Amino acid sequence: MKSFDLTVVGAGPGGYVAAIRAAQLGMTVALIDRGKPGGTCLHSGCIPSKIMLQHGGRLEDIRQAQEWGIETSVVQVDDSKLFRRQNTIIQSLSAGIAQLLKKNRITFFQGEATIDGSQQLVCDGHIIQSEHLLLATGGKPFIPPIAQLETIDYMTTDTFFQQTSLPKSLVIIGGGVIAVELAFAVSPFGTKVTILEVASDILQTEDEQARAVVKKQLQQRGVEIETNVVIENVGQGLVRTANAAFPFERLLVAAGRRPNTKLADALHLQKDANNRFIEVNPYYETSKKGIYAIGDVIGKYELAHAASAEGIAAVEHMAGIKQQPIDELGIPRCVYTDPEIASFGLSEKEAKERGYDVKVSFSANAANGKALAEGDTSGFVKLITEKKYGELLGAVIVGKHATELIGELLATRVSEGTISELQQLIHAHPTIAEVIGESAQAFSKRAIHQ
């Protein structure tokens, strides 16, 4: 039997970060995962998808350069070299995490954690006892009940990056963030991409104006988007809907993810009203004292950086450190399309529903010098603000550098700044960030370039 102050189950960005923070606080820590440290995000999610997006983005840059007058020779793509680069980066990051675990004297067990009859944690033949337990078990792809799907070889978001070459045609079932990002990633290589979405539109979690911009860019790249589809069945090389049939060389099922709650069920932890996610208090403690849960299994923001923040908050609570609960409205949401979408907080509708007197200010990239120079004029900045005191309730940025620019607005919110502070900020010229200033000035009808 091995004893620790804390055992963390799941070595993704929530689990391994929590384990390191606990070790910094003087705890003895065990970390358990079936795979390598880094979890889905590193090995089959956030990182490989962004690498592939960079590869596709380079091709788009070459095509844009041609339009601007920079002539280039025929571009040839070596798929195997691209995938080797992807794997090299992942291996490097994985090795870095392993080194951090070693540096912080965290004991890593590779295997599946289970609960025995006496409610003790077991992994790879080891019985593990600890004062605290943190579940960061993540999620798994949801496979919808489609007729004959089980008879063909399809990919999920967990297996997509196991490919060693890109297909000539790809049908994606699902139109969420991951599906759309992967459509942007592979379409520049000449892959004919079709998105089949059962809902009325793609990217349902995003701002409506942002969604429209991204959808237009997809269509300009030749991506076929079908919404309100009813999938009847799937055959070898063909998806049949109620109205049409869509051929494919490869099929990706990207219909969302479901939480891994097997361990939580074995521990008889309380779940939410829908019996889907683990119920936790503001400090991520479950219905059983000393057992905490973070990340995808609690059904809040299913984002790597949110899980990391939750993990740190959970272990600091275990250590008795006084803290304020995480401001969930201050968690950024990023979509790595072209252009990117970055947002946080409340939408205009949500803010009104909560009783706020709302004012929305808006500024487009179309008149921004840097945006014109970069050929990125489709974006905008939208600020959702409480009218009387100027509190930032939410924001949406669309543009090439949106996921970086959102930090300026988040810093304003965290420092309890208002629209007034944003109006006083002098932005360098020419920069895309000037659009933030323009949107802030628009609140008081002081915008110059509108």
Residue pairs with C-beta under 8 A, 6 or more apart in sequence:
1 126
1 127
1 128
1 129
2 30
2 107
2 126
2 127
2 128
2 129
3 28
3 128
3 129
3 130
4 27
4 28
4 29
4 30
4 107
4 128
4 129
4 130
4 131
5 22
5 27
5 28
5 29
5 130
5 131
5 132
6 19
6 22
6 27
6 28
6 29
6 30
6 130
6 131
6 132
6 133
6 134
6 315
6 318
7 29
7 30
7 31
7 32
7 121
7 128
7 130
7 132
7 133
7 134
8 15
8 16
8 18
8 19
8 22
8 29
8 30
8 31
8 32
8 134
8 136
8 311
9 15
9 32
9 33
9 113
9 121
9 133
9 134
9 135
9 136
9 137
9 263
10 32
10 33
10 39
10 135
10 136
10 137
10 138
10 295
11 19
11 31
11 32
11 33
11 35
11 36
11 37
11 38
11 39
11 97
11 108
11 136
12 33
12 38
12 39
12 40
12 41
12 42
12 136
12 138
12 295
12 304
12 307
13 38
13 39
13 41
13 42
13 304
13 305
13 307
13 308
14 39
14 136
14 138
14 294
14 295
14 304
14 307
14 308
14 310
14 311
15 31
15 33
15 39
15 134
15 136
15 294
15 295
15 307
15 311
16 31
16 37
16 38
16 39
16 97
16 100
16 101
17 307
17 308
17 311
17 312
18 134
18 136
18 294
18 308
18 311
18 312
18 314
18 315
19 29
19 31
19 101
19 104
19 106
20 100
20 101
20 104
20 106
21 311
21 312
21 315
21 316
22 29
22 315
22 318
22 319
23 29
23 104
23 105
23 106
24 104
25 315
25 316
25 319
25 321
27 315
27 318
27 319
28 105
29 104
29 105
29 106
29 107
30 106
30 107
30 108
30 109
30 128
30 130
31 37
31 101
31 106
31 107
31 108
31 109
32 108
32 109
32 110
32 111
32 113
32 121
32 123
32 128
33 39
33 108
33 109
33 110
34 110
34 111
34 112
35 43
35 110
36 43
36 94
36 98
36 110
37 94
37 97
37 98
37 101
37 108
38 90
38 93
38 94
38 97
39 138
40 138
40 139
40 158
41 47
41 304
42 90
42 93
42 94
42 97
43 90
43 94
43 161
44 157
44 158
44 159
44 160
44 161
44 162
45 157
45 178
45 304
46 304
47 89
47 90
47 93
48 86
48 90
48 161
49 161
49 178
49 181
49 182
49 185
49 336
50 336
51 85
51 86
51 89
52 82
52 86
52 161
52 182
52 185
52 186
53 181
53 184
53 185
53 336
53 338
55 82
55 85
55 185
55 189
56 184
56 185
56 186
56 187
56 188
56 189
57 188
57 338
59 75
59 77
59 188
59 189
60 188
60 338
62 72
62 75
63 188
64 375
65 72
66 72
68 375
77 189
79 164
79 165
79 166
80 164
80 165
83 163
83 164
83 165
86 161
98 108
101 108
109 123
109 124
109 126
109 128
110 124
111 123
111 124
112 123
113 121
113 122
113 123
113 263
114 121
114 122
114 123
114 263
114 266
115 121
115 122
115 263
115 266
115 267
116 122
116 127
119 267
120 127
120 128
120 129
121 127
121 128
121 129
121 130
121 133
122 128
131 290
132 290
132 291
132 292
132 318
133 290
133 291
133 292
134 291
134 292
134 293
134 294
134 311
134 314
134 315
135 263
135 264
135 278
135 286
135 291
135 292
135 293
135 294
135 297
136 293
136 294
136 295
136 297
136 307
136 311
137 259
137 260
137 261
137 262
137 263
137 264
137 295
137 296
137 297
138 259
138 260
138 295
138 296
138 297
139 257
139 258
139 259
139 260
139 296
139 297
139 302
140 158
140 257
140 258
140 260
141 156
141 157
141 158
141 253
141 254
141 255
141 256
141 257
141 258
142 255
142 256
142 257
142 258
143 149
143 156
143 253
143 255
144 173
144 231
144 253
144 255
146 173
146 231
146 233
146 234
147 232
147 233
147 234
148 233
148 234
148 235
149 234
149 253
151 234
151 236
152 234
152 235
152 236
152 251
154 234
154 250
154 251
154 252
154 253
155 162
155 163
155 250
155 251
155 252
155 253
156 252
156 253
156 254
157 178
157 182
157 252
157 254
157 257
160 182
160 252
163 250
166 186
166 189
166 191
167 186
167 191
167 248
167 249
167 250
168 190
168 191
168 192
168 249
169 191
169 192
169 193
169 194
169 247
169 248
169 249
169 250
170 186
170 191
170 192
170 193
170 194
170 248
170 249
170 250
170 251
170 252
171 193
171 194
171 196
171 239
171 246
171 247
171 248
171 250
171 251
171 252
172 179
172 182
172 183
172 193
172 194
172 195
172 196
172 252
172 254
173 196
173 231
173 239
173 251
173 252
173 253
173 254
173 255
174 195
174 196
174 197
174 252
174 253
174 254
174 255
174 256
175 195
175 196
175 197
175 199
175 201
175 202
175 203
175 204
175 225
175 227
176 202
176 203
176 204
176 205
176 254
176 255
176 256
177 203
177 205
177 206
177 335
178 254
179 195
179 202
179 252
179 254
180 195
180 202
180 203
180 214
180 218
180 335
180 337
181 335
181 336
181 337
182 252
182 254
183 193
183 195
183 218
183 223
184 217
184 218
184 221
184 336
184 337
184 338
186 193
187 193
187 218
187 221
187 222
187 223
188 221
192 222
192 224
193 222
193 223
193 224
194 223
194 224
194 225
194 226
194 246
194 248
195 202
195 218
195 223
195 224
195 225
195 226
196 226
196 229
196 231
196 239
196 241
196 246
197 225
197 226
197 227
197 228
197 229
198 228
198 229
198 230
198 231
199 227
199 228
200 227
200 228
201 211
201 215
201 227
202 211
202 214
202 215
202 225
202 227
203 210
203 211
203 214
203 215
203 335
203 341
205 333
206 214
206 333
206 335
206 341
206 343
207 341
207 343
207 347
207 382
207 396
207 398
209 380
209 382
209 396
209 398
210 341
210 343
210 396
210 398
213 339
213 378
213 379
213 380
213 398
214 335
214 337
214 339
214 341
214 398
215 225
216 378
217 337
217 338
217 339
217 378
218 225
218 337
219 225
226 241
226 244
226 246
229 241
229 242
229 243
230 241
230 242
230 243
231 239
231 240
231 241
232 240
232 241
232 242
233 240
234 240
234 251
237 247
237 248
237 249
238 245
238 246
238 247
238 248
239 245
239 246
239 248
239 251
240 246
257 296
257 302
258 276
259 276
259 277
259 278
259 296
259 297
259 298
259 299
260 296
260 297
261 271
261 276
261 277
261 278
261 297
264 271
264 278
264 286
264 293
264 297
267 288
267 291
268 288
269 278
269 279
269 286
269 287
269 288
269 291
269 293
270 278
270 279
270 286
270 287
271 277
271 278
271 279
272 278
272 279
272 299
276 299
277 297
277 298
277 299
278 286
278 293
278 297
278 298
278 299
279 286
279 287
279 298
280 286
280 292
280 293
280 294
280 298
282 325
283 292
283 313
283 314
283 317
283 323
283 325
284 292
284 293
284 294
284 298
284 310
284 313
284 314
284 317
285 291
285 292
285 314
285 317
286 292
286 293
292 314
292 317
292 318
294 307
294 310
294 311
294 314
295 302
295 306
295 307
295 310
295 311
296 302
296 307
298 310
300 306
300 310
300 328
301 328
301 331
301 333
303 331
303 333
305 331
305 332
306 331
309 326
309 331
310 326
313 323
313 325
313 326
316 323
317 323
327 413
327 414
329 344
329 345
329 346
329 393
329 394
330 344
330 345
330 410
330 413
330 414
331 344
332 342
332 343
332 344
332 403
332 406
332 407
332 410
333 341
333 342
333 343
333 344
334 340
334 341
334 342
334 402
334 403
334 406
335 341
335 342
336 403
338 400
339 376
339 378
339 379
339 398
339 399
339 400
339 402
340 397
340 398
340 399
340 400
340 401
340 402
340 403
341 396
341 397
341 398
341 402
342 396
342 397
342 402
342 403
342 405
342 406
343 394
343 395
343 396
343 397
343 406
344 394
344 395
344 406
344 409
344 410
344 413
345 384
345 392
345 393
345 394
345 395
345 413
346 354
346 356
346 384
346 393
346 394
347 384
347 394
348 358
348 360
348 384
348 394
350 394
351 358
351 384
351 386
351 393
351 394
352 358
356 386
356 393
357 386
357 387
357 388
358 384
358 385
358 386
358 387
358 393
359 385
359 386
359 387
359 443
360 382
360 383
360 384
360 385
361 382
361 383
361 385
361 419
361 439
361 440
361 442
361 443
362 380
362 381
362 382
362 383
362 439
362 442
363 380
363 381
363 435
363 436
363 438
363 439
363 442
363 447
363 449
363 450
364 377
364 379
364 380
364 435
365 371
365 376
365 377
365 378
365 379
365 380
365 398
365 399
365 432
365 435
366 377
367 449
367 450
368 377
368 430
368 432
368 434
368 435
368 438
368 449
369 429
369 430
370 430
370 431
370 432
370 434
371 377
371 379
371 399
371 432
371 435
373 430
374 400
374 432
376 399
376 400
376 432
378 398
378 399
379 397
379 398
379 399
379 400
379 402
379 432
379 435
380 396
380 397
380 398
380 399
380 435
380 439
381 395
381 396
381 397
381 398
381 435
381 436
381 438
381 439
382 395
382 396
382 397
382 439
383 392
383 394
383 395
383 409
383 419
383 422
383 439
383 440
383 443
384 392
384 393
384 394
384 395
384 396
385 391
385 392
385 393
385 419
385 443
386 393
389 418
390 418
390 419
390 420
390 443
391 418
391 419
392 409
392 412
392 413
392 417
392 418
392 419
392 422
395 406
395 409
397 405
397 406
397 409
397 436
399 405
399 432
399 435
400 432
401 432
405 432
405 433
405 436
408 433
408 436
409 422
409 436
411 417
412 418
412 421
412 422
415 421
419 440
419 443
419 444
422 436
422 437
422 440
423 437
423 440
423 441
423 443
423 444
423 446
425 437
425 440
426 437
427 433
427 434
427 436
427 437
428 434
438 447
438 448
438 449
438 450
439 447
441 447
441 448
442 450
